[in-house]
């Protein structure tokens, strides 16, 4: 029986063979009808599927440690990308300052203003890399960083944070990004402070003196006061807060600009014999407006980027909203007030009102509500209109309104934190105490006032020393002939608009207002 069953099975296999052979032959015929490209893809596909199957089988199952490491690396990568993008937005603000200042000044000085705004960031890079970053953020005492860090050297375990950090930049170890990202982000802030000075001293300063002052400001003065606040210095220990730089950047630049304008004196034809001011019209409000819009965009890197981390995104979004609201209400308030005073809406006041609101909200943006940012921005817009007239009464000639925007509203925004702070209500930590208007008493406002006065006093002193040294050695102002001719020709030997007609008012050497000219009233 067994033998008979075996023979039967073999017989069935023999019967199946012709059927299998026929199927195989049919498959070969089908393949042979395909194009050469399709025929070649078949073995490649088989090989890929086989390798994928092997790889899937050969993979080592992930461990808890490997998942944690990958997650930490991803967080560092995202935070670093955010800091670099925000830093690039702040860097692009150089283009905004460049356009704004050039448009607000006269045609005959356009090349000079453009050259200053271009070279100032290059100089800032050298000064901050060589010495500034080390003075500002290296370990030291309450007054200055004293552990070196020059040329970005020294022990540093970034992106390690907190107590695990080992290195000489402990003050900025809270940011979990590489040291290079920290430096780049702080560099663009330092460059902004130097750029503020450019507008206030425009149209009469010697090019070489501006370059030297920028090196001294970014390399020495700015980092020292910055260390007091952001470098773990005595103001930080006291309880002073400045989230993104109303004082650290804007007021410091504003104080330095104020002293520069004072030591330089006014432009020829700006003031009459009785002390009244003449308006010297800007030559291109189109590019000035473009510059303002670029600055508005850059502020979304300036303020939200100061988180230096992504988190869940809620704090970044909140800061962006308070920043935008402050700027918007500043522009509206300045327009309305200027309209009421001058009888017509003044575009230059709208521009400066926008910037004033943005500057004012920079210090408190992480710790205030959106309605509070609207109030702060609106007050900033009102202040800038009256500040322009105030400095004119003092005969402080500021061609672009930089002092009124950055100094006045840098101070106002810093003090506003002591009024409107809601502590850590919006997720930003560490946080100041609640402000006076939100049940926190006067304590935080007092800290802010101490910071404003101390930083202002130091910056005025050091800037004055720098300006006096430059004035006594090189001389800081061009000659009257050079000023009348225009700095483009006298300082650079070229014109911004070669072949175009010269200005008919305040642009040529012979067309300046007499003492009987009617001044613009603010």
C-alpha positions as CSV (number, residue, x, y, z in Angstrom):
1,X,0.0,0.0,0.0
2,X,2.8,2.4,0.9
3,X,4.6,1.6,-2.4
4,X,1.4,2.2,-4.3
5,X,0.8,5.6,-2.6
6,X,4.4,6.7,-3.4
7,X,4.0,5.9,-7.0
8,X,0.8,7.8,-7.2
9,X,2.4,10.9,-5.7
10,X,5.2,10.9,-8.2
11,X,2.8,10.6,-11.0
12,X,0.9,13.7,-9.8
13,X,4.2,15.7,-9.6
14,X,5.0,14.7,-13.2
15,X,1.5,15.9,-14.3
16,X,2.1,19.3,-12.5
17,X,5.5,20.0,-14.1
18,X,4.1,20.7,-17.6
19,X,1.7,23.2,-16.0
20,X,4.4,25.0,-14.0
21,X,6.6,25.0,-17.1
22,X,3.9,26.6,-19.1
23,X,3.3,29.4,-16.5
24,X,7.1,30.1,-16.4
25,X,7.3,30.2,-20.2
26,X,4.2,32.6,-20.3
27,X,5.9,34.9,-17.8
28,X,9.1,34.9,-19.9
29,X,7.1,35.8,-23.0
30,X,5.4,38.7,-21.1
31,X,8.7,40.0,-19.9
32,X,10.3,39.7,-23.4
33,X,7.6,42.0,-24.7
34,X,8.6,44.8,-22.3
35,X,11.1,47.5,-23.3
36,X,14.7,47.1,-22.3
37,X,14.3,49.7,-19.5
38,X,11.5,47.9,-17.9
39,X,13.3,44.5,-18.2
40,X,16.3,46.0,-16.4
41,X,14.2,47.5,-13.6
42,X,12.9,44.0,-12.5
43,X,16.1,42.6,-11.0
44,X,16.9,46.0,-9.5
45,X,13.4,46.1,-7.8
46,X,14.0,42.5,-6.5
47,X,17.3,43.5,-5.1
48,X,16.0,46.6,-3.3
49,X,13.1,44.8,-1.8
50,X,15.5,42.1,-0.6
51,X,17.9,44.5,1.0
52,X,15.1,46.5,2.7
53,X,13.7,43.3,4.1
54,X,17.2,42.3,5.4
55,X,17.8,45.8,6.9
56,X,14.4,45.7,8.6
57,X,15.3,42.3,10.2
58,X,18.8,43.4,11.1
59,X,17.9,46.7,12.8
60,X,18.7,46.9,16.5
61,X,15.6,47.9,18.5
62,X,15.9,51.5,19.9
63,X,16.8,51.8,23.6
64,X,15.5,54.4,26.0
65,X,18.9,56.1,26.1
66,X,19.2,56.4,22.3
67,X,15.7,57.9,22.1
68,X,16.6,60.4,24.7
69,X,19.8,61.3,23.0
70,X,18.0,61.8,19.7
71,X,15.4,63.9,21.3
72,X,18.0,66.1,23.0
73,X,19.9,66.5,19.7
74,X,16.7,67.4,17.9
75,X,15.9,70.1,20.5
76,X,19.4,71.6,20.2
77,X,19.1,71.6,16.4
78,X,15.7,73.3,16.4
79,X,16.8,75.9,19.0
80,X,19.9,76.6,17.1
81,X,18.1,77.0,13.8
82,X,15.6,79.4,15.5
83,X,18.4,81.5,17.0
84,X,20.3,81.7,13.7
85,X,17.1,82.7,11.7
86,X,16.3,85.3,14.3
87,X,19.9,86.6,14.2
88,X,19.7,86.9,10.4
89,X,16.5,89.0,10.8
90,X,18.3,91.3,13.2
91,X,21.2,91.4,10.8
92,X,18.9,92.5,8.0
93,X,17.9,95.4,10.1
94,X,21.2,96.9,9.0
95,X,19.6,97.3,5.6
96,X,16.6,99.0,7.3
97,X,18.8,101.5,9.1
98,X,20.8,102.0,5.9
99,X,17.7,102.9,3.8
100,X,16.0,104.9,6.6
101,X,19.0,107.1,7.4
102,X,19.9,107.6,3.8
103,X,16.4,108.6,2.8
104,X,16.1,111.0,5.8
105,X,19.3,112.8,4.9
106,X,20.1,114.9,1.8
107,X,21.1,113.6,-1.6
108,X,24.7,115.0,-1.4
109,X,25.4,112.9,1.7
110,X,23.8,109.6,0.5
111,X,27.0,107.8,-0.2
112,X,28.5,108.7,3.1
113,X,25.4,107.5,5.1
114,X,25.4,104.2,3.0
115,X,29.1,103.7,3.6
116,X,28.8,104.2,7.4
117,X,25.9,101.8,7.7
118,X,27.7,99.1,5.6
119,X,31.1,99.3,7.3
120,X,29.8,99.6,10.8
121,X,28.7,96.0,11.1
122,X,32.0,94.8,9.7
123,X,33.8,96.8,12.4
124,X,31.3,95.6,15.0
125,X,32.1,92.0,14.1
126,X,35.8,92.6,14.6
127,X,35.5,94.5,17.9
128,X,32.9,92.2,19.4
129,X,34.8,89.0,18.4
130,X,38.2,90.4,19.6
131,X,37.1,91.8,22.9
132,X,33.5,92.7,23.4
133,X,31.9,89.3,23.8
134,X,34.5,88.3,26.4
135,X,34.0,91.5,28.4
136,X,30.2,91.1,28.3
137,X,29.7,87.4,29.0
138,X,32.8,85.8,30.5
139,X,32.9,85.0,34.1
140,X,33.9,88.0,36.2
141,X,32.6,90.3,38.9
142,X,29.6,92.5,39.0
143,X,31.2,95.1,36.8
144,X,33.0,93.4,34.0
145,X,33.8,90.0,32.5
146,X,37.3,89.1,33.6
147,X,37.9,85.5,32.4
148,X,39.1,86.3,28.9
149,X,37.0,84.8,26.1
150,X,38.7,87.1,23.6
151,X,38.5,86.0,20.0
152,X,35.9,83.5,21.2
153,X,38.5,81.3,23.0
154,X,38.3,79.6,26.4
155,X,36.7,76.6,28.0
156,X,33.1,76.2,27.0
157,X,30.8,73.1,27.1
158,X,27.8,74.6,25.2
159,X,25.1,73.6,24.4
160,X,25.2,72.1,27.9
161,X,23.1,74.2,30.2
162,X,22.6,75.0,33.9
163,X,24.7,73.4,36.6
164,X,26.1,70.9,34.1
165,X,27.8,73.7,32.1
166,X,31.6,73.9,32.3
167,X,33.3,77.0,30.9
168,X,33.9,80.7,31.1
169,X,30.6,81.9,29.7
170,X,28.4,80.9,32.7
171,X,26.1,84.0,32.3
172,X,24.8,82.8,29.0
173,X,24.8,79.1,29.7
174,X,21.0,79.1,30.1
175,X,20.8,79.1,26.3
176,X,21.0,75.5,25.0
177,X,22.7,76.3,21.7
178,X,26.3,76.1,20.5
179,X,28.6,79.0,21.5
180,X,28.9,80.1,17.9
181,X,25.1,80.6,17.8
182,X,25.2,82.6,21.0
183,X,28.0,84.8,19.7
184,X,26.3,85.5,16.4
185,X,23.0,86.5,18.0
186,X,24.7,88.8,20.5
187,X,26.9,90.3,17.7
188,X,23.9,91.5,15.6
189,X,22.6,93.3,18.8
190,X,26.0,95.0,19.3
191,X,26.0,96.1,15.7
192,X,22.6,97.7,16.1
193,X,23.8,99.8,19.0
194,X,26.6,101.2,16.8
195,X,24.3,101.8,13.9
196,X,22.0,104.1,16.0
197,X,24.8,106.6,16.4
198,X,25.2,106.8,12.6
199,X,22.0,108.6,12.1
200,X,22.4,111.2,14.8
201,X,25.8,112.4,13.6
202,X,25.1,112.2,9.9
203,X,26.0,114.9,7.4
204,X,28.9,116.5,9.2
205,X,31.1,113.9,10.9
206,X,34.5,112.7,9.5
207,X,34.2,109.2,8.2
208,X,37.4,108.0,10.1
209,X,36.1,109.3,13.4
210,X,32.8,107.5,13.1
211,X,34.7,104.3,12.4
212,X,37.0,104.7,15.4
213,X,34.1,105.6,17.7
214,X,32.2,102.5,16.5
215,X,35.1,100.3,17.4
216,X,35.4,101.8,20.9
217,X,31.6,101.6,21.5
218,X,31.2,98.0,20.5
219,X,34.5,96.8,21.9
220,X,34.4,98.6,25.3
221,X,31.4,100.7,26.4
222,X,28.5,98.5,25.1
223,X,29.9,95.2,26.6
224,X,30.5,96.7,30.1
225,X,27.0,97.9,30.6
226,X,25.8,94.8,28.8
227,X,27.6,92.7,31.4
228,X,25.8,94.5,34.2
229,X,22.5,93.3,32.8
230,X,22.9,90.3,30.6
231,X,26.3,89.1,31.8
232,X,25.2,88.4,35.4
233,X,26.5,91.7,36.7
234,X,25.3,93.9,39.5
235,X,22.1,95.1,37.9
236,X,21.0,91.6,37.1
237,X,21.7,90.6,40.7
238,X,19.7,93.7,41.9
239,X,16.6,92.6,39.9
240,X,16.8,94.8,36.9
241,X,15.2,93.2,33.7
242,X,15.5,94.0,30.0
243,X,14.3,91.2,27.8
244,X,15.6,92.3,24.4
245,X,17.4,95.5,24.9
246,X,15.5,98.7,25.4
247,X,18.4,99.8,27.6
248,X,21.2,97.3,26.7
249,X,21.0,98.2,23.0
250,X,18.7,101.2,22.2
251,X,19.3,103.5,25.2
252,X,23.1,102.8,25.1
253,X,23.1,103.7,21.4
254,X,20.9,106.7,22.0
255,X,23.1,108.1,24.8
256,X,26.2,107.7,22.6
257,X,24.4,109.4,19.8
258,X,23.3,112.2,22.0
259,X,26.9,113.0,23.1
260,X,28.1,112.7,19.5
261,X,25.5,115.2,18.2
262,X,26.3,117.5,21.1
263,X,30.1,117.5,20.5
264,X,29.7,117.8,16.7
265,X,27.2,120.7,16.8
266,X,24.4,121.4,14.4
267,X,24.5,121.3,10.6
268,X,25.0,124.5,8.8
269,X,21.6,126.2,8.4
270,X,19.7,124.1,10.9
271,X,19.1,126.8,13.5
272,X,18.4,130.5,13.1
273,X,20.0,133.3,15.1
274,X,17.0,133.3,17.5
275,X,17.4,129.6,18.2
276,X,14.4,128.5,16.1
277,X,14.9,125.4,14.0
278,X,14.6,125.0,10.2
279,X,13.4,121.8,8.7
280,X,16.0,120.3,6.4
281,X,13.9,118.1,4.1
282,X,14.8,114.5,3.6
283,X,15.7,113.7,0.0
284,X,14.0,110.3,-0.5
285,X,11.1,109.3,1.7
286,X,10.4,106.3,-0.4
287,X,13.5,104.5,0.7
288,X,13.1,105.9,4.2
289,X,9.7,104.2,4.4
290,X,11.2,101.0,3.0
291,X,13.8,101.1,5.7
292,X,11.1,101.5,8.3
293,X,9.3,98.4,7.0
294,X,12.5,96.4,7.0
295,X,13.1,97.4,10.6
296,X,9.6,96.4,11.6
297,X,10.2,93.0,10.0
298,X,13.6,92.7,11.7
299,X,12.1,93.3,15.1
300,X,10.4,89.9,14.9
301,X,13.9,88.5,15.2
302,X,15.0,91.1,17.7
303,X,12.4,90.4,20.4
304,X,11.1,86.8,19.8
305,X,14.6,85.6,19.0
306,X,15.7,86.6,22.5
307,X,14.0,83.5,23.8
308,X,16.9,81.6,22.2
309,X,14.8,78.5,22.2
310,X,11.7,77.3,20.5
311,X,9.9,75.6,23.4
312,X,6.3,74.9,22.4
313,X,6.2,78.2,20.4
314,X,3.7,79.9,22.6
315,X,6.2,82.4,24.1
316,X,7.6,83.3,20.7
317,X,4.1,83.9,19.4
318,X,3.2,86.1,22.4
319,X,6.3,88.2,22.1
320,X,5.7,88.6,18.3
321,X,2.2,89.9,19.0
322,X,3.2,92.3,21.8
323,X,6.0,93.6,19.6
324,X,3.8,94.2,16.6
325,X,1.1,95.8,18.7
326,X,3.5,98.2,20.3
327,X,4.9,99.3,16.9
328,X,1.4,99.7,15.4
329,X,0.1,101.8,18.2
330,X,3.2,103.9,18.2
331,X,2.8,104.7,14.5
332,X,-0.9,105.5,14.9
333,X,-0.3,107.7,18.0
334,X,2.5,109.7,16.4
335,X,0.5,110.3,13.2
336,X,-2.5,111.6,15.2
337,X,-0.4,113.8,17.5
338,X,1.7,115.2,14.6
339,X,-1.5,115.8,12.6
340,X,-3.0,117.8,15.4
341,X,0.1,119.9,16.0
342,X,1.4,120.4,12.5
343,X,-2.0,120.4,10.7
344,X,-1.1,117.5,8.4
345,X,-0.1,113.9,8.9
346,X,3.8,113.9,8.7
347,X,5.2,110.7,7.2
348,X,8.5,111.2,9.0
349,X,6.6,111.3,12.3
350,X,4.7,108.1,11.4
351,X,8.0,106.4,10.7
352,X,9.6,107.5,14.0
353,X,6.4,106.7,15.9
354,X,6.5,103.1,14.6
355,X,10.1,102.7,15.6
356,X,9.4,104.4,19.0
357,X,6.7,101.9,19.8
358,X,8.9,99.0,18.8
359,X,11.8,100.3,20.9
360,X,9.5,100.9,23.9
361,X,8.1,97.4,23.9
362,X,11.4,95.7,23.5
363,X,12.3,95.5,27.2
364,X,9.0,94.3,28.6
365,X,7.6,92.3,25.6
366,X,7.8,88.9,27.3
367,X,6.1,89.9,30.5
368,X,3.3,92.1,29.4
369,X,-0.2,91.6,27.9
370,X,-1.2,92.7,24.5
371,X,-3.3,95.6,25.8
372,X,-0.4,96.7,27.9
373,X,1.9,96.7,24.8
374,X,-0.7,98.9,23.0
375,X,-0.5,101.5,25.8
376,X,3.3,101.4,25.9
377,X,3.6,101.7,22.2
378,X,1.1,104.6,22.0
379,X,2.9,106.5,24.7
380,X,6.1,105.9,22.8
381,X,4.6,107.4,19.7
382,X,3.4,110.5,21.5
383,X,6.8,110.9,23.2
384,X,8.8,110.8,20.0
385,X,6.8,113.7,18.5
386,X,7.5,116.0,21.5
387,X,11.1,114.7,21.9
388,X,12.0,115.9,18.4
389,X,10.9,119.4,19.3
390,X,12.6,119.2,22.7
391,X,16.0,118.3,21.3
392,X,15.6,121.1,18.7
393,X,15.1,123.6,21.5
394,X,18.4,122.3,23.0
395,X,20.0,122.7,19.5
396,X,20.8,119.0,19.4
397,X,20.7,118.4,15.7
398,X,19.6,114.8,14.9
399,X,18.9,114.4,11.2
400,X,16.9,111.2,11.5
401,X,15.4,111.4,15.0
402,X,17.6,108.6,16.3
403,X,17.9,110.2,19.8
404,X,14.2,110.8,20.1
405,X,13.4,107.2,19.0
406,X,16.1,105.1,20.7
407,X,17.1,107.1,23.7
408,X,13.8,108.5,24.9
409,X,11.8,105.3,24.2
410,X,14.6,103.0,25.3
411,X,14.3,104.8,28.7
412,X,10.5,104.8,28.6
413,X,10.3,101.1,27.6
414,X,12.6,100.1,30.4
415,X,10.6,102.0,33.0
416,X,7.3,100.7,31.5
417,X,8.4,97.2,32.5
418,X,8.2,98.3,36.1
419,X,4.7,99.5,35.6
420,X,3.1,96.9,33.4
421,X,5.0,93.6,34.2
422,X,2.8,90.6,34.9
423,X,5.8,88.5,36.0
424,X,5.8,85.0,34.5
425,X,2.2,85.0,33.5
426,X,3.1,84.4,29.8
427,X,5.7,81.7,30.4
428,X,8.9,83.7,30.3
429,X,11.3,82.8,33.1
430,X,13.1,84.1,35.0
431,X,10.8,87.0,35.4
432,X,10.6,90.3,37.1
433,X,8.3,91.1,39.9
434,X,4.8,92.3,39.0
435,X,4.6,96.0,38.0
436,X,3.1,98.9,39.9
437,X,-0.1,98.8,37.8
438,X,-0.5,95.0,38.4
439,X,-0.3,94.9,42.2
440,X,3.4,94.5,42.5
441,X,4.2,97.8,44.2
442,X,7.0,100.1,43.3
443,X,9.9,97.7,43.8
444,X,10.4,96.6,40.2
445,X,10.0,100.2,38.9
446,X,12.7,101.2,41.3
447,X,15.1,98.6,40.0
448,X,14.3,99.7,36.5
449,X,15.0,103.4,37.4
450,X,18.3,102.5,39.0
451,X,19.3,100.7,35.8
452,X,18.3,103.5,33.5
453,X,20.3,106.1,35.5
454,X,23.4,104.0,36.0
455,X,23.7,102.8,32.4
456,X,22.9,106.3,31.1
457,X,25.5,107.9,33.4
458,X,28.2,105.5,32.5
459,X,27.5,105.6,28.8
460,X,27.5,109.4,28.8
461,X,30.8,109.5,30.6
462,X,32.6,107.0,28.5
463,X,31.1,108.3,25.2
464,X,32.2,111.8,26.1
465,X,35.7,110.6,26.8
466,X,35.8,108.9,23.4
467,X,34.4,111.9,21.6
468,X,36.8,114.3,23.3
469,X,39.8,112.2,22.5
470,X,38.8,112.0,18.9
471,X,38.0,115.7,18.7
472,X,41.4,116.7,20.3
473,X,43.4,114.4,18.1
474,X,41.8,114.0,14.7
475,X,39.0,116.5,14.8
476,X,35.5,115.0,14.4
477,X,33.9,117.5,12.1
478,X,34.4,118.2,8.4
479,X,35.1,121.7,7.2
480,X,32.3,124.1,6.3
481,X,33.3,123.9,2.7
482,X,33.2,120.1,2.7
483,X,29.8,120.1,4.5
484,X,28.4,122.5,2.0
485,X,29.7,120.6,-0.9
486,X,28.5,117.3,0.5
487,X,30.3,114.4,2.2
488,X,29.8,112.2,-0.9
489,X,32.4,114.3,-2.8
490,X,34.6,115.5,0.0
491,X,34.8,112.2,1.9
492,X,34.3,109.6,-0.8
493,X,34.9,111.3,-4.2
494,X,31.6,110.0,-5.7
495,X,27.9,110.7,-6.0
496,X,25.0,108.4,-5.1
497,X,22.9,109.7,-8.1
498,X,25.5,110.6,-10.7
499,X,23.9,112.6,-13.6
500,X,20.8,113.6,-11.6
501,X,19.9,117.1,-10.8
502,X,21.0,118.5,-7.4
503,X,18.6,119.4,-4.7
504,X,17.1,122.9,-5.0
505,X,16.8,123.4,-1.2
506,X,19.6,122.7,1.3
507,X,21.5,120.7,-1.2
508,X,23.8,123.2,-2.9
509,X,26.5,125.3,-1.3
510,X,24.6,128.5,-1.9
511,X,21.0,127.7,-1.0
512,X,20.6,127.7,2.7
513,X,17.9,129.4,4.8
514,X,18.4,132.8,6.2
515,X,17.6,133.8,9.7
516,X,14.2,135.0,8.6
517,X,13.1,131.6,7.3
518,X,10.1,130.2,9.0
519,X,11.0,127.2,11.2
520,X,9.0,124.0,11.3
521,X,7.1,123.9,14.7
522,X,6.7,120.6,16.5
